[in-house]
């Protein structure tokens, strides 16, 4: 992950009309009984992004932290639609934003 964040080497680019679009690191265990773990930024500029872990296996249940919240009075389902707004950001996104703010403050 530190290699993908390295701007001096030219691997991480955020200037001159070109930007690193997203980054991924995979952990592939030698033991076939163990799942692979893939870390994605899903955002540009890995030097300012958080690598989030994902495991792809059969029968996995989605974590509640990555589901958008539901609302009893959902503006998308009322007539007329979208007369009000709600915060649909899921927990993982909110935590990513908080980590990004901390990273930017530390620079």
N, CA, C and O atoms as a printed pandas DataFrame, in Angstrom:
     atom_number atom_name residue_name chain_id  residue_number  x_coord  y_coord  z_coord
0              1         N          UNK        A               1    0.825   -1.195    0.000
1              2        CA          UNK        A               1    0.000    0.000    0.000
2              3         C          UNK        A               1    0.863    1.249    0.000
3              4         O          UNK        A               1    0.526    2.250   -0.633
4              5         N          UNK        A               2    1.974    1.182    0.713
5              6        CA          UNK        A               2    2.861    2.349    0.736
6              7         C          UNK        A               2    3.476    2.589   -0.645
7              8         O          UNK        A               2    3.731    3.735   -1.017
8              9         N          UNK        A               3    3.712    1.526   -1.399
9             10        CA          UNK        A               3    4.254    1.683   -2.754
10            11         C          UNK        A               3    3.236    2.408   -3.627
11            12         O          UNK        A               3    3.607    3.296   -4.394
12            13         N          UNK        A               4    1.969    2.048   -3.524
13            14        CA          UNK        A               4    0.935    2.691   -4.333
14            15         C          UNK        A               4    0.690    4.138   -3.914
15            16         O          UNK        A               4    0.113    4.914   -4.677
16            17         N          UNK        A               5    1.120    4.505   -2.717
17            18        CA          UNK        A               5    0.980    5.885   -2.238
18            19         C          UNK        A               5    2.203    6.742   -2.556
19            20         O          UNK        A               5    2.210    7.935   -2.250
20            21         N          UNK        A               6    3.233    6.161   -3.161
21            22        CA          UNK        A               6    4.508    6.842   -3.390
22            23         C          UNK        A               6    4.442    7.785   -4.590
23            24         O          UNK        A               6    4.448    7.337   -5.737
24            25         N          UNK        A               7    4.380    9.074   -4.329
25            26        CA          UNK        A               7    4.322   10.074   -5.404
26            27         C          UNK        A               7    5.688   10.324   -6.026
27            28         O          UNK        A               7    5.779   10.593   -7.223
28            29         N          UNK        A               8    6.756   10.238   -5.230
29            30        CA          UNK        A               8    8.103   10.519   -5.745
30            31         C          UNK        A               8    8.496    9.550   -6.868
31            32         O          UNK        A               8    9.216    9.930   -7.791
32            33         N          UNK        A               9    8.029    8.311   -6.790
33            34        CA          UNK        A               9    8.377    7.311   -7.801
34            35         C          UNK        A               9    7.557    7.471   -9.078
35            36         O          UNK        A               9    7.914    6.920  -10.119
36            37         N          UNK        A              10    6.458    8.224   -9.000
37            38        CA          UNK        A              10    5.580    8.376  -10.155
38            39         C          UNK        A              10    4.470    7.341  -10.195
39            40         O          UNK        A              10    3.656    7.350  -11.118
40            41         N          UNK        A              11    4.419    6.442   -9.208
41            42        CA          UNK        A              11    3.351    5.436   -9.179
42            43         C          UNK        A              11    2.019    6.084   -8.815
43            44         O          UNK        A              11    0.993    5.783   -9.424
44            45         N          UNK        A              12    2.034    6.960   -7.840
45            46        CA          UNK        A              12    0.838    7.693   -7.432
46            47         C          UNK        A              12    0.877    9.064   -8.112
47            48         O          UNK        A              12    1.755    9.882   -7.837
48            49         N          UNK        A              13   -0.082    9.298   -8.998
49            50        CA          UNK        A              13   -0.071   10.525   -9.793
50            51         C          UNK        A              13   -1.344   11.324   -9.523
51            52         O          UNK        A              13   -2.444   10.773   -9.494
52            53         N          UNK        A              14   -1.175   12.629   -9.325
53            54        CA          UNK        A              14   -2.344   13.492   -9.160
54            55         C          UNK        A              14   -2.149   14.858   -9.814
55            56         O          UNK        A              14   -2.718   15.853   -9.367
56            57         N          UNK        A              15   -1.346   14.899  -10.871
57            58        CA          UNK        A              15   -1.070   16.176  -11.526
58            59         C          UNK        A              15   -0.933   15.975  -13.033
59            60         O          UNK        A              15   -1.019   14.856  -13.540
60            61         N          UNK        A              16   -0.721   17.066  -13.722
61            62        CA          UNK        A              16   -0.444   17.077  -15.164
62            63         C          UNK        A              16   -1.540   16.402  -15.985
63            64         O          UNK        A              16   -1.247   15.709  -16.960
64            65         N          UNK        A              17   -2.812   16.602  -15.594
65            66        CA          UNK        A              17   -3.927   16.079  -16.370
66            67         C          UNK        A              17   -4.161   14.593  -16.227
67            68         O          UNK        A              17   -5.026   14.043  -16.909
68            69         N          UNK        A              18   -3.421   13.930  -15.368
69            70        CA          UNK        A              18   -3.599   12.490  -15.159
70            71         C          UNK        A              18   -3.682   12.239  -13.662
71            72         O          UNK        A              18   -2.956   12.855  -12.883
72            73         N          UNK        A              19   -4.562   11.339  -13.264
73            74        CA          UNK        A              19   -4.713   11.027  -11.846
74            75         C          UNK        A              19   -4.878    9.520  -11.683
75            76         O          UNK        A              19   -5.591    8.878  -12.454
76            77         N          UNK        A              20   -4.217    8.968  -10.680
77            78        CA          UNK        A              20   -4.428    7.571  -10.345
78            79         C          UNK        A              20   -5.908    7.395  -10.022
79            80         O          UNK        A              20   -6.435    8.092   -9.155
80            81         N          UNK        A              21   -6.583    6.474  -10.706
81            82        CA          UNK        A              21   -8.036    6.339  -10.583
82            83         C          UNK        A              21   -8.465    5.569   -9.338
83            84         O          UNK        A              21   -9.521    5.858   -8.776
84            85         N          UNK        A              22   -7.702    4.637   -8.912
85            86        CA          UNK        A              22   -8.036    3.813   -7.752
86            87         C          UNK        A              22   -6.947    2.770   -7.602
87            88         O          UNK        A              22   -6.185    2.536   -8.540
88            89         N          UNK        A              23   -6.860    2.153   -6.467
89            90        CA          UNK        A              23   -5.794    1.183   -6.235
90            91         C          UNK        A              23   -6.351   -0.047   -5.530
91            92         O          UNK        A              23   -7.354    0.014   -4.820
92            93         N          UNK        A              24   -5.660   -1.173   -5.754
93            94        CA          UNK        A              24   -6.076   -2.429   -5.149
94            95         C          UNK        A              24   -4.848   -3.224   -4.739
95            96         O          UNK        A              24   -3.858   -3.280   -5.469
96            97         N          UNK        A              25   -4.919   -3.833   -3.570
97            98        CA          UNK        A              25   -3.885   -4.743   -3.082
98            99         C          UNK        A              25   -4.598   -6.028   -2.677
99           100         O          UNK        A              25   -5.622   -5.981   -1.995
100          101         N          UNK        A              26   -4.062   -7.177   -3.095
101          102        CA          UNK        A              26   -4.670   -8.460   -2.743
102          103         C          UNK        A              26   -3.723   -9.293   -1.901
103          104         O          UNK        A              26   -2.521   -9.346   -2.159
104          105         N          UNK        A              27   -4.282   -9.942   -0.892
105          106        CA          UNK        A              27   -3.538  -10.894   -0.072
106          107         C          UNK        A              27   -4.036  -12.278   -0.484
107          108         O          UNK        A              27   -5.193  -12.630   -0.250
108          109         N          UNK        A              28   -3.141  -13.058   -1.103
109          110        CA          UNK        A              28   -3.494  -14.377   -1.615
110          111         C          UNK        A              28   -2.777  -15.429   -0.778
111          112         O          UNK        A              28   -1.596  -15.690   -1.007
112          113         N          UNK        A              29   -3.460  -16.037    0.183
113          114        CA          UNK        A              29   -2.796  -16.992    1.069
114          115         C          UNK        A              29   -2.406  -18.269    0.324
115          116         O          UNK        A              29   -3.062  -18.666   -0.640
116          117         N          UNK        A              30   -1.349  -18.890    0.778
117          118        CA          UNK        A              30   -0.911  -20.162    0.191
118          119         C          UNK        A              30   -1.873  -21.290    0.536
119          120         O          UNK        A              30   -2.015  -22.242   -0.231
120          121         N          UNK        A              31   -2.534  -21.191    1.683
121          122        CA          UNK        A              31   -3.491  -22.208    2.116
122          123         C          UNK        A              31   -4.808  -21.991    1.368
123          124         O          UNK        A              31   -5.463  -20.969    1.571
124          125         N          UNK        A              32   -5.211  -22.941    0.500
125          126        CA          UNK        A              32   -6.448  -22.743   -0.274
126          127         C          UNK        A              32   -7.712  -22.718    0.586
127          128         O          UNK        A              32   -8.774  -22.329    0.099
128          129         N          UNK        A              33   -7.619  -23.119    1.836
129          130        CA          UNK        A              33   -8.781  -23.082    2.722
130          131         C          UNK        A              33   -9.058  -21.668    3.235
131          132         O          UNK        A              33  -10.149  -21.384    3.728
132          133         N          UNK        A              34   -8.078  -20.795    3.117
133          134        CA          UNK        A              34   -8.241  -19.414    3.584
134          135         C          UNK        A              34   -8.714  -18.528    2.436
135          136         O          UNK        A              34   -8.290  -18.718    1.297
136          137         N          UNK        A              35   -9.581  -17.572    2.720
137          138        CA          UNK        A              35  -10.052  -16.683    1.646
138          139         C          UNK        A              35   -9.004  -15.634    1.289
139          140         O          UNK        A              35   -8.176  -15.251    2.114
140          141         N          UNK        A              36   -9.061  -15.189    0.064
141          142        CA          UNK        A              36   -8.238  -14.054   -0.367
142          143         C          UNK        A              36   -8.893  -12.784    0.180
143          144         O          UNK        A              36  -10.116  -12.706    0.296
144          145         N          UNK        A              37   -8.077  -11.808    0.508
145          146        CA          UNK        A              37   -8.590  -10.522    0.974
146          147         C          UNK        A              37   -8.082   -9.464    0.006
147          148         O          UNK        A              37   -6.886   -9.387   -0.275
148          149         N          UNK        A              38   -8.992   -8.660   -0.495
149          150        CA          UNK        A              38   -8.658   -7.617   -1.457
150          151         C          UNK        A              38   -8.939   -6.259   -0.806
151          152         O          UNK        A              38  -10.006   -6.048   -0.230
152          153         N          UNK        A              39   -7.984   -5.353   -0.903
153          154        CA          UNK        A              39   -8.123   -4.011   -0.342
154          155         C          UNK        A              39   -8.244   -3.023   -1.493
155          156         O          UNK        A              39   -7.370   -2.965   -2.358
156          157         N          UNK        A              40   -9.322   -2.246   -1.507
157          158        CA          UNK        A              40   -9.580   -1.262   -2.558
158          159         C          UNK        A              40   -9.630    0.140   -1.964
159          160         O          UNK        A              40  -10.080    0.335   -0.835
160          161         N          UNK        A              41   -9.159    1.114   -2.741
161          162        CA          UNK        A              41   -9.385    2.498   -2.324
162          163         C          UNK        A              41  -10.738    2.965   -2.836
163          164         O          UNK        A              41  -11.470    3.644   -2.116
164          165         N          UNK        A              42  -11.078    2.612   -4.064
165          166        CA          UNK        A              42  -12.331    3.023   -4.697
166          167         C          UNK        A              42  -12.451    4.540   -4.799
167          168         O          UNK        A              42  -13.535    5.069   -5.044
168          169         N          UNK        A              43  -11.350    5.223   -4.612
169          170        CA          UNK        A              43  -11.310    6.675   -4.750
170          171         C          UNK        A              43   -9.968    7.045   -5.384
171          172         O          UNK        A              43   -9.008    6.280   -5.288
172          173         N          UNK        A              44   -9.895    8.193   -6.021
173          174        CA          UNK        A              44   -8.620    8.593   -6.614
174          175         C          UNK        A              44   -7.580    8.948   -5.566
175          176         O          UNK        A              44   -7.908    9.209   -4.408
176          177         N          UNK        A              45   -6.346    8.955   -5.981
177          178        CA          UNK        A              45   -5.205    9.358   -5.161
178          179         C          UNK        A              45   -5.037    8.484   -3.917
179          180         O          UNK        A              45   -5.489    8.854   -2.834
180          181         N          UNK        A              46   -4.387    7.324   -4.068
181          182        CA          UNK        A              46   -4.197    6.425   -2.931
182          183         C          UNK        A              46   -3.422    7.037   -1.772
183          184         O          UNK        A              46   -3.485    6.527   -0.654
184          185         N          UNK        A              47   -2.689    8.127   -2.022
185          186        CA          UNK        A              47   -1.966    8.761   -0.915
186          187         C          UNK        A              47   -2.928    9.439    0.052
187          188         O          UNK        A              47   -2.563    9.745    1.187
188          189         N          UNK        A              48   -4.158    9.672   -0.399
189          190        CA          UNK        A              48   -5.165   10.315    0.443
190          191         C          UNK        A              48   -6.376    9.423    0.654
191          192         O          UNK        A              48   -7.439    9.900    1.050
192          193         N          UNK        A              49   -6.222    8.126    0.392
193          194        CA          UNK        A              49   -7.351    7.217    0.488
194          195         C          UNK        A              49   -7.118    6.149    1.541
195          196         O          UNK        A              49   -5.990    5.891    1.962
196          197         N          UNK        A              50   -8.202    5.548    1.946
197          198        CA          UNK        A              50   -8.159    4.451    2.897
198          199         C          UNK        A              50   -8.388    3.161    2.113
199          200         O          UNK        A              50   -9.334    3.075    1.330
200          201         N          UNK        A              51   -7.539    2.165    2.315
201          202        CA          UNK        A              51   -7.719    0.871    1.677
202          203         C          UNK        A              51   -8.729    0.079    2.508
203          204         O          UNK        A              51   -8.505   -0.172    3.692
204          205         N          UNK        A              52   -9.843   -0.312    1.881
205          206        CA          UNK        A              52  -10.918   -1.009    2.570
206          207         C          UNK        A              52  -10.902   -2.490    2.183
207          208         O          UNK        A              52  -10.791   -2.813    1.000
208          209         N          UNK        A              53  -11.012   -3.401    3.168
209          210        CA          UNK        A              53  -10.930   -4.837    2.866
210          211         C          UNK        A              53  -12.248   -5.410    2.347
211          212         O          UNK        A              53  -13.330   -5.043    2.803
212          213         N          UNK        A              54  -12.122   -6.324    1.375
213          214        CA          UNK        A              54  -13.263   -7.064    0.846
214          215         C          UNK        A              54  -12.866   -8.524    0.713
215          216         O          UNK        A              54  -11.748   -8.838    0.304
216          217         N          UNK        A              55  -13.782   -9.409    1.058
217          218        CA          UNK        A              55  -13.582  -10.846    0.907
218          219         C          UNK        A              55  -14.733  -11.358    0.053
219          220         O          UNK        A              55  -15.897  -11.110    0.366
220          221         N          UNK        A              56  -14.415  -12.068   -1.021
221          222        CA          UNK        A              56  -15.434  -12.602   -1.917
222          223         C          UNK        A              56  -15.483  -14.120   -1.754
223          224         O          UNK        A              56  -14.614  -14.831   -2.257
224          225         N          UNK        A              57  -16.490  -14.606   -1.060
225          226        CA          UNK        A              57  -16.681  -16.046   -0.878
226          227         C          UNK        A              57  -18.177  -16.346   -1.004
227          228         O          UNK        A              57  -19.018  -15.470   -0.803
228          229         N          UNK        A              58  -18.486  -17.589   -1.339
229          230        CA          UNK        A              58  -19.886  -17.998   -1.467
230          231         C          UNK        A              58  -20.588  -17.880   -0.125
231          232         O          UNK        A              58  -20.019  -18.198    0.919
232          233         N          UNK        A              59  -21.819  -17.423   -0.165
233          234        CA          UNK        A              59  -22.642  -17.374    1.035
234          235         C          UNK        A              59  -22.333  -16.253    2.009
235          236         O          UNK        A              59  -22.841  -16.257    3.131
236          237         N          UNK        A              60  -21.517  -15.298    1.609
237          238        CA          UNK        A              60  -21.181  -14.206    2.524
238          239         C          UNK        A              60  -22.380  -13.276    2.683
239          240         O          UNK        A              60  -23.108  -13.021    1.724
240          241         N          UNK        A              61  -22.576  -12.783    3.876
241          242        CA          UNK        A              61  -23.668  -11.850    4.144
242          243         C          UNK        A              61  -23.124  -10.429    4.095
243          244         O          UNK        A              61  -22.063  -10.155    4.656
244          245         N          UNK        A              62  -23.833   -9.527    3.434
245          246        CA          UNK        A              62  -23.365   -8.135    3.403
246          247         C          UNK        A              62  -23.316   -7.547    4.804
247          248         O          UNK        A              62  -24.230   -7.743    5.604
248          249         N          UNK        A              63  -22.256   -6.835    5.089
249          250        CA          UNK        A              63  -22.119   -6.182    6.390
250          251         C          UNK        A              63  -23.049   -4.977    6.452
251          252         O          UNK        A              63  -23.193   -4.254    5.465
252          253         N          UNK        A              64  -23.677   -4.755    7.597
253          254        CA          UNK        A              64  -24.577   -3.603    7.694
254          255         C          UNK        A              64  -23.859   -2.264    7.502
255          256         O          UNK        A              64  -24.489   -1.262    7.165
256          257         N          UNK        A              65  -22.536   -2.250    7.719
257          258        CA          UNK        A              65  -21.783   -0.997    7.581
258          259         C          UNK        A              65  -21.680   -0.524    6.132
259          260         O          UNK        A              65  -21.287    0.618    5.893
260          261         N          UNK        A              66  -22.025   -1.374    5.157
261          262        CA          UNK        A              66  -21.930   -0.963    3.756
262          263         C          UNK        A              66  -23.295   -0.875    3.085
263          264         O          UNK        A              66  -23.381   -0.733    1.865
264          265         N          UNK        A              67  -24.347   -0.956    3.867
265          266        CA          UNK        A              67  -25.699   -0.788    3.326
266          267         C          UNK        A              67  -26.158    0.637    3.568
267          268         O          UNK        A              67  -25.980    1.187    4.655
268          269         N          UNK        A              68  -26.745    1.221    2.554
269          270        CA          UNK        A              68  -27.321    2.548    2.737
270          271         C          UNK        A              68  -28.475    2.444    3.718
271          272         O          UNK        A              68  -29.215    1.460    3.700
272          273         N          UNK        A              69  -28.637    3.432    4.564
273          274        CA          UNK        A              69  -29.723    3.360    5.547
274          275         C          UNK        A              69  -31.093    3.420    4.876
275          276         O          UNK        A              69  -31.237    3.970    3.784
276          277         N          UNK        A              70  -32.090    2.852    5.538
277          278        CA          UNK        A              70  -33.466    2.926    5.056
278          279         C          UNK        A              70  -34.236    3.884    5.962
279          280         O          UNK        A              70  -33.863    4.116    7.112
280          281         N          UNK        A              71  -35.302    4.425    5.423
281          282        CA          UNK        A              71  -36.068    5.444    6.135
282          283         C          UNK        A              71  -37.554    5.128    6.055
283          284         O          UNK        A              71  -38.060    4.765    4.993
284          285         N          UNK        A              72  -38.256    5.267    7.183
285          286        CA          UNK        A              72  -39.704    5.049    7.181
286          287         C          UNK        A              72  -40.395    6.061    6.272
287          288         O          UNK        A              72  -41.313    5.712    5.529
288          289         N          UNK        A              73  -39.960    7.287    6.333
289          290        CA          UNK        A              73  -40.509    8.362    5.505
290          291         C          UNK        A              73  -39.504    8.683    4.393
291          292         O          UNK        A              73  -38.954    9.783    4.351
292          293         N          UNK        A              74  -39.266    7.727    3.498
293          294        CA          UNK        A              74  -38.251    7.891    2.442
294          295         C          UNK        A              74  -38.743    8.868    1.371
295          296         O          UNK        A              74  -39.762    8.609    0.730
296          297         N          UNK        A              75  -38.040    9.986    1.165
297          298        CA          UNK        A              75  -38.455   10.969    0.160
298          299         C          UNK        A              75  -38.537   10.398   -1.255
299          300         O          UNK        A              75  -39.259   10.934   -2.097
300          301         N          UNK        A              76  -37.804    9.316   -1.523
301          302        CA          UNK        A              76  -37.843    8.710   -2.854
302          303         C          UNK        A              76  -39.129    7.920   -3.083
303          304         O          UNK        A              76  -39.494    7.643   -4.225
304          305         N          UNK        A              77  -39.815    7.558   -1.999
305          306        CA          UNK        A              77  -41.018    6.725   -2.115
306          307         C          UNK        A              77  -42.304    7.496   -1.839
307          308         O          UNK        A              77  -43.395    6.928   -1.898
308          309         N          UNK        A              78  -42.181    8.773   -1.541
309          310        CA          UNK        A              78  -43.355    9.592   -1.270
310          311         C          UNK        A              78  -43.768   10.335   -2.533
311          312         O          UNK        A              78  -42.951   10.577   -3.421
312          313         N          UNK        A              79  -45.046   10.691   -2.601
313          314        CA          UNK        A              79  -45.551   11.465   -3.730
314          315         C          UNK        A              79  -45.952   12.829   -3.188
315          316         O          UNK        A              79  -46.707   12.865   -2.217
316          317         N          UNK        A              80  -45.511   13.937   -3.731
317          318        CA          UNK        A              80  -44.480   14.042   -4.770
318          319         C          UNK        A              80  -43.116   13.635   -4.218
319          320         O          UNK        A              80  -42.838   13.772   -3.027
320          321         N          UNK        A              81  -42.288   13.141   -5.106
321          322        CA          UNK        A              81  -40.993   12.592   -4.714
322          323         C          UNK        A              81  -39.968   13.689   -4.434
323          324         O          UNK        A              81  -40.037   14.786   -4.990
324          325         N          UNK        A              82  -39.026   13.370   -3.569
325          326        CA          UNK        A              82  -37.844   14.178   -3.266
326          327         C          UNK        A              82  -38.166   15.608   -2.835
327          328         O          UNK        A              82  -37.503   16.556   -3.255
328          329         N          UNK        A              83  -39.181   15.750   -1.998
329          330        CA          UNK        A              83  -39.499   17.071   -1.447
330          331         C          UNK        A              83  -38.618   17.386   -0.242
331          332         O          UNK        A              83  -38.574   18.525    0.222
332          333         N          UNK        A              84  -37.923   16.381    0.256
333          334        CA          UNK        A              84  -36.952   16.562    1.337
334          335         C          UNK        A              84  -35.757   15.672    1.021
335          336         O          UNK        A              84  -35.783   14.896    0.066
336          337         N          UNK        A              85  -34.720   15.791    1.824
337          338        CA          UNK        A              85  -33.530   14.964    1.580
338          339         C          UNK        A              85  -33.119   14.265    2.861
339          340         O          UNK        A              85  -33.414   14.726    3.964
340          341         N          UNK        A              86  -32.432   13.143    2.696
341          342        CA          UNK        A              86  -31.927   12.369    3.819
342          343         C          UNK        A              86  -30.465   12.006    3.535
343          344         O          UNK        A              86  -30.025   12.035    2.386
344          345         N          UNK        A              87  -29.739   11.673    4.559
345          346        CA          UNK        A              87  -28.340   11.284    4.411
346          347         C          UNK        A              87  -28.281    9.779    4.151
347          348         O          UNK        A              87  -28.508    8.986    5.064
348          349         N          UNK        A              88  -27.982    9.384    2.925
349          350        CA          UNK        A              88  -27.955    7.975    2.540
350          351         C          UNK        A              88  -26.554    7.362    2.633
351          352         O          UNK        A              88  -26.356    6.212    2.242
352          353         N          UNK        A              89  -25.591    8.114    3.142
353          354        CA          UNK        A              89  -24.222    7.582    3.235
354          355         C          UNK        A              89  -24.170    6.438    4.236
355          356         O          UNK        A              89  -24.655    6.567    5.360
356          357         N          UNK        A              90  -23.581    5.320    3.827
357          358        CA          UNK        A              90  -23.457    4.195    4.756
358          359         C          UNK        A              90  -22.266    4.418    5.683
359          360         O          UNK        A              90  -21.435    5.297    5.456
360          361         N          UNK        A              91  -22.206    3.599    6.730
361          362        CA          UNK        A              91  -21.212    3.775    7.794
362          363         C          UNK        A              91  -19.777    3.715    7.273
363          364         O          UNK        A              91  -18.944    4.515    7.697
364          365         N          UNK        A              92  -19.469    2.788    6.367
365          366        CA          UNK        A              92  -18.100    2.685    5.849
366          367         C          UNK        A              92  -17.703    3.965    5.116
367          368         O          UNK        A              92  -16.571    4.429    5.251
368          369         N          UNK        A              93  -18.622    4.538    4.344
369          370        CA          UNK        A              93  -18.324    5.786    3.633
370          371         C          UNK        A              93  -18.076    6.921    4.631
371          372         O          UNK        A              93  -17.132    7.694    4.469
372          373         N          UNK        A              94  -18.916    7.020    5.655
373          374        CA          UNK        A              94  -18.729    8.095    6.641
374          375         C          UNK        A              94  -17.384    7.955    7.353
375          376         O          UNK        A              94  -16.703    8.948    7.605
376          377         N          UNK        A              95  -17.007    6.718    7.676
377          378        CA          UNK        A              95  -15.711    6.505    8.344
378          379         C          UNK        A              95  -14.549    6.791    7.398
379          380         O          UNK        A              95  -13.510    7.293    7.826
380          381         N          UNK        A              96  -14.719    6.473    6.115
381          382        CA          UNK        A              96  -13.688    6.792    5.126
382          383         C          UNK        A              96  -13.491    8.304    5.059
383          384         O          UNK        A              96  -12.358    8.785    5.023
384          385         N          UNK        A              97  -14.585    9.045    5.042
385          386        CA          UNK        A              97  -14.498   10.506    4.995
386          387         C          UNK        A              97  -13.805   11.049    6.237
387          388         O          UNK        A              97  -13.011   11.984    6.138
388          389         N          UNK        A              98  -14.093   10.479    7.405
389          390        CA          UNK        A              98  -13.455   10.925    8.645
390          391         C          UNK        A              98  -11.957   10.631    8.615
391          392         O          UNK        A              98  -11.153   11.458    9.044
392          393         N          UNK        A              99  -11.582    9.454    8.109
393          394        CA          UNK        A              99  -10.154    9.123    8.005
394          395         C          UNK        A              99   -9.451   10.043    7.027
395          396         O          UNK        A              99   -8.319   10.463    7.267
396          397         N          UNK        A             100  -10.119   10.360    5.923
397          398        CA          UNK        A             100   -9.534   11.276    4.938
398          399         C          UNK        A             100   -9.289   12.647    5.555
399          400         O          UNK        A             100   -8.246   13.257    5.320
400          401         N          UNK        A             101  -10.237   13.130    6.336
401          402        CA          UNK        A             101  -10.062   14.428    7.002
402          403         C          UNK        A             101   -8.857   14.403    7.937
403          404         O          UNK        A             101   -8.096   15.369    7.993
404          405         N          UNK        A             102   -8.677   13.302    8.673
405          406        CA          UNK        A             102   -7.504   13.176    9.550
406          407         C          UNK        A             102   -6.204   13.147    8.750
407          408         O          UNK        A             102   -5.222   13.780    9.139
408          409         N          UNK        A             103   -6.194   12.419    7.638
409          410        CA          UNK        A             103   -4.989   12.343    6.808
410          411         C          UNK        A             103   -4.626   13.710    6.246
411          412         O          UNK        A             103   -3.451   14.071    6.197
412          413         N          UNK        A             104   -5.630   14.471    5.820
413          414        CA          UNK        A             104   -5.377   15.797    5.255
414          415         C          UNK        A             104   -4.874   16.754    6.335
415          416         O          UNK        A             104   -4.041   17.616    6.053
416          417         N          UNK        A             105   -5.362   16.617    7.550
417          418        CA          UNK        A             105   -4.922   17.464    8.651
418          419         C          UNK        A             105   -3.468   17.192    9.031
419          420         O          UNK        A             105   -2.739   18.105    9.420
420          421         N          UNK        A             106   -3.051   15.923    8.913
421          422        CA          UNK        A             106   -1.679   15.522    9.296
422          423         C          UNK        A             106   -0.633   15.897    8.260
423          424         O          UNK        A             106    0.562   15.811    8.544
424          425         N          UNK        A             107   -1.046   16.308    7.070
425          426        CA          UNK        A             107   -0.060   16.621    6.015
426          427         C          UNK        A             107    0.588   17.953    6.247
427          428         O          UNK        A             107    1.438   18.371    5.460
